[in-house]
């Protein structure tokens, strides 16, 4: 019976902590856009194209920089 006096405050503390974390998550915008992650897989190809374009731009910049050093 004495264990109830230990477990009850611990359980109330854990419940309060869970509620506080949930309220923090709602207020910080964690649940604002639930659909974005689902649609992200559909547009993965576009991300790869953007990454390839950025790599090409970087290669061009490096080749132009190194060409200027040689002259």
Secondary structure, 3 states (H helix, E strand, C coil): CHHHHHHHHHHHHHHHHHHHHHHHHHHCCCCCCCCHHHHHHHHHHHHHHHHHHHHHHHHHHHHHHHHHHHC
